[in-house]
Amino acid sequence: MVIGLAIGLTRIACVPRADAAGQSCQHLAQLNLPNTKITSAETVAAGAFTLAADMTPSLATFYKQLPAFCRVKAVATPSADSDIKIEVWLPASGWNDKFRGQGTGGFAGDIYYPLLGQSISQGYAAAATDL
């Protein structure tokens, strides 16, 4: 389900359109998906992504180097007791026509943002969950 959501968002957002990239990104928030709620869809300007104030200096420097991208946040509830956080990052330009699903490795229970950033830096559309 998560991979299907991510690939669907990638196809919608990364196809060249006549309207502005930011406008296409924000329109993703209006998607009506089964068992999933899009909580936000916003264009993040190049170098503007930040996380908590206690972030390490090396991560802060890395995030300042990221290109512009569309950040889509969602919550999937495929069962009554589930609450799966999802992030899909889509390049604003220079998409390499490839998708990369990011695992959490030893960080299960949290979205690992450095891997999403690495993917965007390499032109991939990428998604991760907190599963």
BELBEL-V911799 format. One record per residue. N is the residue number from 1. RES is the residue in one small letter. SS is DSSP state (A for helix, B for strand, O for the rest). Layout:
{{N/RES/SS} {N/RES/SS}}
//
This chain:
{{1/m/O} {2/v/A} {3/i/A} {4/g/A} {5/l/A} {6/a/A} {7/i/A} {8/g/A} {9/l/A} {10/t/A} {11/r/A} {12/i/A} {13/a/A} {14/c/A} {15/v/O} {16/p/O} {17/r/O} {18/a/O} {19/d/O} {20/a/O} {21/a/A} {22/g/A} {23/q/A} {24/s/A} {25/c/A} {26/q/A} {27/h/A} {28/l/A} {29/a/A} {30/q/A} {31/l/O} {32/n/O} {33/l/B} {34/p/O} {35/n/O} {36/t/B} {37/k/B} {38/i/B} {39/t/B} {40/s/B} {41/a/B} {42/e/B} {43/t/B} {44/v/B} {45/a/O} {46/a/O} {47/g/O} {48/a/O} {49/f/O} {50/t/O} {51/l/O} {52/a/O} {53/a/O} {54/d/O} {55/m/O} {56/t/O} {57/p/A} {58/s/A} {59/l/A} {60/a/A} {61/t/A} {62/f/A} {63/y/A} {64/k/A} {65/q/O} {66/l/O} {67/p/O} {68/a/O} {69/f/B} {70/c/B} {71/r/B} {72/v/B} {73/k/B} {74/a/B} {75/v/B} {76/a/B} {77/t/O} {78/p/O} {79/s/O} {80/a/O} {81/d/O} {82/s/O} {83/d/O} {84/i/B} {85/k/B} {86/i/B} {87/e/B} {88/v/B} {89/w/B} {90/l/B} {91/p/B} {92/a/O} {93/s/O} {94/g/O} {95/w/O} {96/n/O} {97/d/O} {98/k/O} {99/f/B} {100/r/B} {101/g/B} {102/q/B} {103/g/O} {104/t/O} {105/g/A} {106/g/A} {107/f/A} {108/a/O} {109/g/O} {110/d/O} {111/i/O} {112/y/O} {113/y/A} {114/p/A} {115/l/A} {116/l/A} {117/g/A} {118/q/A} {119/s/A} {120/i/A} {121/s/A} {122/q/O} {123/g/O} {124/y/O} {125/a/B} {126/a/B} {127/a/B} {128/a/B} {129/t/B} {130/d/O} {131/l/O}}
//
